[in-house]
């Protein structure tokens, strides 16, 4: 028996834009809050802000404004104007607890 790791089959923003809803190839329905996504961004800008101790501890009221599929990951834009983050699909699944 070969075990196959789940991957993302489909995704969308929740109706209120406060979460990313993900369906895996194993038909699991997962959710990651927009705040968790924003806090987990690993782009150069956010990495530098963390290094300089200028990265916020919270992003209350943050919303997902756009999702771009890059094949290997998603580029997610947020209501604070941040749009640099690329979230590889395995990373998204780890954020969702998979």
N, CA, C and O of each residue as an XYZ file, in Angstrom:
392
protein
N       0.837     -1.174      0.000
C       0.000      0.000      0.000
C       0.888      1.245      0.000
O       1.798      1.373      0.818
N       0.615      2.133     -0.904
C       1.371      3.370     -1.006
C       0.564      4.505     -0.401
O      -0.595      4.718     -0.757
N       1.184      5.227      0.510
C       0.520      6.389      1.099
C       0.815      7.612      0.247
O       1.959      7.863     -0.129
N      -0.219      8.357     -0.046
C      -0.077      9.564     -0.850
C      -0.449     10.752      0.021
O      -1.532     10.791      0.604
N       0.447     11.710      0.105
C       0.171     12.904      0.900
C      -0.934     13.713      0.231
O      -0.972     13.822     -0.994
N      -1.825     14.276      1.028
C      -2.889     15.092      0.429
C      -2.313     16.350     -0.205
O      -1.316     16.901      0.261
N      -2.946     16.779     -1.250
C      -2.601     18.051     -1.873
C      -3.892     18.854     -2.015
O      -4.990     18.343     -1.791
N      -3.738     20.105     -2.385
C      -4.901     20.964     -2.526
C      -5.571     20.716     -3.868
O      -4.944     20.831     -4.921
N      -6.844     20.375     -3.819
C      -7.615     20.138     -5.036
C      -8.376     21.394     -5.448
O      -8.540     21.665     -6.638
N      -8.841     22.161     -4.458
C      -9.645     23.347     -4.738
C      -9.524     24.295     -3.562
O      -9.194     23.876     -2.452
N      -9.787     25.556     -3.795
C      -9.692     26.561     -2.741
C     -10.585     27.743     -3.095
O     -10.946     27.944     -4.255
N     -10.932     28.521     -2.075
C     -11.666     29.766     -2.263
C     -11.621     30.542     -0.957
O     -11.354     29.973      0.102
N     -11.876     31.819     -1.032
C     -12.024     32.622      0.176
C     -13.419     32.375      0.736
O     -14.367     32.142     -0.013
N     -13.534     32.429      2.044
C     -14.847     32.290      2.668
C     -15.727     33.467      2.257
O     -15.224     34.485      1.782
N     -17.012     33.331      2.434
C     -17.958     34.378      2.025
C     -17.657     35.724      2.681
O     -17.853     36.774      2.070
N     -17.178     35.690      3.931
C     -16.852     36.941      4.626
C     -15.389     37.357      4.452
O     -14.949     38.345      5.040
N     -14.640     36.608      3.647
C     -13.240     36.883      3.293
C     -12.271     36.754      4.461
O     -11.134     37.215      4.363
N     -12.690     36.141      5.559
C     -11.823     36.024      6.733
C     -11.079     34.697      6.810
O     -10.369     34.449      7.784
N     -11.229     33.837      5.800
C     -10.554     32.545      5.820
C     -10.362     32.021      4.399
O     -11.098     32.369      3.475
N      -9.353     31.180      4.264
C      -9.136     30.431      3.030
C      -9.713     29.043      3.255
O      -9.320     28.342      4.188
N     -10.639     28.653      2.403
C     -11.250     27.329      2.481
C     -10.565     26.442      1.465
O     -10.433     26.810      0.298
N     -10.127     25.273      1.907
C      -9.343     24.373      1.069
C      -9.987     22.998      1.068
O     -10.403     22.496      2.112
N     -10.066     22.400     -0.095
C     -10.484     21.008     -0.208
C      -9.284     20.242     -0.740
O      -8.673     20.633     -1.735
N      -8.950     19.139     -0.061
C      -7.787     18.349     -0.465
C      -8.181     17.248     -1.449
O      -9.362     16.982     -1.674
N      -7.170     16.622     -2.023
C      -7.398     15.503     -2.935
C      -7.990     14.307     -2.205
O      -8.525     13.396     -2.837
N      -7.898     14.303     -0.879
C      -8.515     13.239     -0.084
C      -9.897     13.669      0.427
O     -10.468     13.042      1.318
N     -10.416     14.748     -0.157
C     -11.757     15.270      0.110
C     -11.934     15.799      1.539
O     -13.044     15.807      2.070
N     -10.838     16.238      2.149
C     -10.931     16.906      3.446
C     -11.244     18.374      3.200
O     -10.723     18.976      2.262
N     -12.090     18.945      4.036
C     -12.402     20.372      3.978
C     -11.650     21.054      5.119
O     -11.864     20.738      6.289
N     -10.775     21.983      4.770
C      -9.933     22.667      5.747
C     -10.133     24.166      5.640
O     -10.622     24.676      4.633
N      -9.743     24.860      6.701
C      -9.873     26.305      6.724
C      -8.652     26.906      7.419
O      -8.172     26.375      8.421
N      -8.156     28.017      6.876
C      -7.061     28.763      7.497
C      -7.509     30.217      7.563
O      -7.889     30.797      6.546
N      -7.465     30.801      8.742
C      -7.933     32.180      8.876
C      -7.021     33.143      8.121
O      -5.827     32.892      7.961
N      -7.595     34.228      7.668
C      -6.823     35.253      6.969
C      -5.734     35.798      7.886
O      -4.628     36.085      7.428
N      -6.032     35.942      9.168
C      -5.022     36.452     10.103
C      -3.857     35.473     10.227
O      -2.700     35.893     10.246
N      -4.146     34.186     10.310
C      -3.074     33.185     10.363
C      -2.223     33.251      9.108
O      -0.995     33.196      9.181
N      -2.870     33.368      7.956
C      -2.125     33.468      6.699
C      -1.227     34.698      6.694
O      -0.053     34.618      6.336
N      -1.786     35.832      7.093
C      -1.015     37.083      7.079
C       0.157     37.009      8.054
O       1.256     37.466      7.740
N      -0.073     36.436      9.231
C       0.995     36.285     10.221
C       2.059     35.284      9.777
O       3.196     35.332     10.246
N       1.689     34.381      8.875
C       2.590     33.319      8.426
C       3.306     33.637      7.127
O       4.017     32.783      6.597
N       3.140     34.837      6.603
C       3.773     35.200      5.343
C       5.288     35.139      5.477
O       5.856     35.639      6.448
N       5.935     34.522      4.497
C       7.387     34.365      4.519
C       8.081     35.147      3.402
O       9.217     34.842      3.040
N       7.394     36.156      2.858
C       8.030     36.966      1.819
C       9.211     37.730      2.418
O       9.340     37.818      3.639
N      10.061     38.275      1.570
C      11.249     38.994      2.034
C      10.881     40.188      2.910
O      11.550     40.453      3.909
N       9.829     40.903      2.544
C       9.401     42.069      3.314
C       9.004     41.667      4.740
O       9.436     42.298      5.705
N       8.194     40.634      4.871
C       7.740     40.185      6.189
C       8.879     39.556      6.983
O       8.972     39.746      8.196
N       9.742     38.811      6.305
C      10.892     38.212      6.973
C      11.788     39.303      7.550
O      12.257     39.191      8.683
N      12.027     40.357      6.772
C      12.858     41.464      7.252
C      12.177     42.192      8.413
O      12.840     42.558      9.384
N      10.874     42.402      8.324
C      10.143     43.060      9.410
C      10.239     42.244     10.700
O      10.356     42.816     11.785
N      10.191     40.920     10.593
C      10.357     40.073     11.778
C      11.767     40.220     12.329
O      11.955     40.365     13.536
N      12.743     40.183     11.458
C      14.151     40.310     11.849
C      14.387     41.632     12.580
O      15.120     41.675     13.567
N      13.768     42.701     12.097
C      13.924     44.034     12.695
C      12.972     44.274     13.861
O      12.936     45.367     14.426
N      12.201     43.246     14.222
C      11.216     43.326     15.300
C      10.165     44.402     15.040
O       9.748     45.115     15.953
N       9.739     44.507     13.769
C       8.698     45.462     13.371
C       7.457     44.778     12.825
O       6.580     45.431     12.259
N       7.382     43.473     12.992
C       6.246     42.728     12.461
C       5.153     42.671     13.521
O       5.437     42.328     14.668
N       3.911     42.998     13.170
C       2.828     43.004     14.159
C       2.572     41.616     14.750
O       2.854     40.596     14.121
N       2.040     41.601     15.955
C       1.651     40.348     16.613
C       0.287     39.877     16.142
O      -0.043     38.697     16.261
N      -0.510     40.803     15.604
C      -1.868     40.491     15.171
C      -2.223     41.310     13.942
O      -1.605     42.335     13.656
N      -3.213     40.844     13.236
C      -3.800     41.564     12.102
C      -5.322     41.494     12.239
O      -5.987     40.848     11.429
N      -5.879     42.154     13.261
C      -7.326     42.061     13.473
C      -8.098     42.640     12.291
O      -7.745     43.688     11.750
N      -9.142     41.944     11.911
C     -10.005     42.415     10.831
C      -9.439     42.243      9.437
O     -10.033     42.727      8.473
N      -8.311     41.569      9.300
C      -7.685     41.382      7.976
C      -8.584     40.487      7.115
O      -9.223     39.562      7.617
N      -8.618     40.776      5.832
C      -9.440     39.999      4.901
C      -8.622     39.616      3.681
O      -7.657     40.295      3.328
N      -9.007     38.548      3.055
C      -8.404     38.109      1.802
C      -9.079     38.889      0.675
O     -10.306     38.903      0.578
N      -8.292     39.532     -0.166
C      -8.874     40.315     -1.256
C      -8.672     39.674     -2.624
O      -9.417     39.966     -3.560
N      -7.675     38.806     -2.749
C      -7.419     38.160     -4.036
C      -6.578     36.912     -3.815
O      -5.752     36.856     -2.903
N      -6.800     35.916     -4.661
C      -6.025     34.683     -4.619
C      -5.572     34.372     -6.032
O      -6.391     34.272     -6.945
N      -4.284     34.221     -6.212
C      -3.729     33.833     -7.508
C      -3.093     32.462     -7.400
O      -2.305     32.207     -6.489
N      -3.429     31.586     -8.320
C      -2.883     30.225     -8.316
C      -1.628     30.195     -9.176
O      -1.678     30.492    -10.369
N      -0.497     29.834     -8.563
C       0.780     29.754     -9.270
C       1.150     28.316     -9.605
O       2.259     28.046    -10.064
N       0.232     27.407     -9.379
C       0.503     25.992     -9.625
C       1.044     25.324     -8.374
O       0.375     24.472     -7.789
N       2.238     25.696     -7.957
C       2.873     25.109     -6.776
C       2.415     25.769     -5.475
O       2.659     25.245     -4.388
N       1.754     26.917     -5.591
C       1.320     27.646     -4.410
C       0.339     28.744     -4.777
O       0.002     28.942     -5.944
N      -0.111     29.452     -3.751
C      -1.067     30.533     -3.947
C      -0.437     31.866     -3.558
O       0.259     31.966     -2.547
N      -0.687     32.875     -4.365
C      -0.323     34.249     -4.032
C      -1.586     34.886     -3.464
O      -2.586     35.037     -4.166
N      -1.532     35.255     -2.195
C      -2.713     35.774     -1.512
C      -2.516     37.248     -1.200
O      -1.492     37.638     -0.641
N      -3.491     38.061     -1.559
C      -3.485     39.494     -1.267
C      -4.450     39.761     -0.117
O      -5.458     39.074      0.047
N      -4.112     40.782      0.675
C      -4.873     41.083      1.877
C      -5.373     42.522      1.883
O      -4.891     43.370      1.133
N      -6.348     42.773      2.746
C      -6.980     44.087      2.826
C      -6.052     45.186      3.339
O      -6.384     46.366      3.225
N      -4.906     44.829      3.899
C      -3.944     45.851      4.324
C      -3.011     46.254      3.177
O      -2.074     47.027      3.375
N      -3.273     45.727      1.981
C      -2.475     46.056      0.803
C      -1.330     45.096      0.544
O      -0.691     45.168     -0.505
N      -1.059     44.199      1.478
C       0.048     43.254      1.294
C      -0.327     42.219      0.239
O      -1.387     41.597      0.320
N       0.541     42.038     -0.746
C       0.256     41.082     -1.818
C       1.496     40.343     -2.282
O       1.525     39.834     -3.403
N       2.508     40.274     -1.454
C       3.778     39.665     -1.844
C       3.925     38.201     -1.456
O       4.824     37.511     -1.937
N       3.052     37.737     -0.595
C       3.227     36.396     -0.060
C       2.852     35.307     -1.032
O       1.791     35.346     -1.655
N       3.730     34.336     -1.155
C       3.445     33.126     -1.921
C       3.468     31.975     -0.926
O       4.447     31.760     -0.212
N       2.372     31.254     -0.901
C       2.198     30.171      0.053
C       2.230     28.846     -0.702
O       1.238     28.478     -1.332
N       3.360     28.116     -0.652
C       3.391     26.802     -1.298
C       2.273     25.923     -0.743
O       1.936     26.011      0.438
N       1.708     25.089     -1.587
C       0.555     24.290     -1.174
C       0.843     23.384      0.028
O      -0.025     23.255      0.891
N       2.012     22.754      0.125
C       2.282     21.980      1.347
C       2.318     22.866      2.606
O       1.903     22.434      3.681
N       2.808     24.086      2.469
C       2.839     25.022      3.598
C       1.409     25.367      4.021
O       1.109     25.408      5.214
N       0.526     25.615      3.047
C      -0.873     25.896      3.371
C      -1.520     24.741      4.123
O      -2.266     24.949      5.080
N      -1.229     23.529      3.682
C      -1.788     22.362      4.375
C      -1.246     22.256      5.794
O      -1.973     21.858      6.704
N       0.022     22.608      5.994
C       0.573     22.580      7.348
C      -0.081     23.645      8.215
O      -0.314     23.411      9.401
N      -0.382     24.807      7.652
C      -1.078     25.850      8.408
C      -2.495     25.420      8.781
O      -3.034     25.843      9.803
N      -3.085     24.580      7.944
C      -4.438     24.085      8.196
C      -4.436     22.860      9.106
O      -5.492     22.307      9.414
N      -3.256     22.442      9.530
C      -3.171     21.310     10.453
C      -3.092     19.960      9.802
O      -3.327     18.946     10.459
N      -2.766     19.912      8.521
C      -2.641     18.620      7.819
C      -1.211     18.148      7.828
O      -0.909     17.083      7.288
